[in-house]
Amino acid sequence: MAKVTITQVKSIIDKPQSQKRTIQALGLGKISKSVSVEYTPQIAGMIKKVQHLVEVKEQ
């Protein structure tokens, strides 16, 4: 599987609770925090749900 780096670029203040939980499940929570994860269908769905809050780069 390919790995991707996900970086939070926007705040989760005033966002729906489901988006806040998705950000936490990805291991994010603060602006500029990054995580590297395997690109699976589950991760792809999570990224799609919060795509306006994160930046994704392939490794």
Secondary structure, 3 states (H helix, E strand, C coil): CCEEEEEECCCCCCCCHHHHHHHHHCCCCCCCCEEEEECCHHHHHHHHHCCCCEEEEEC
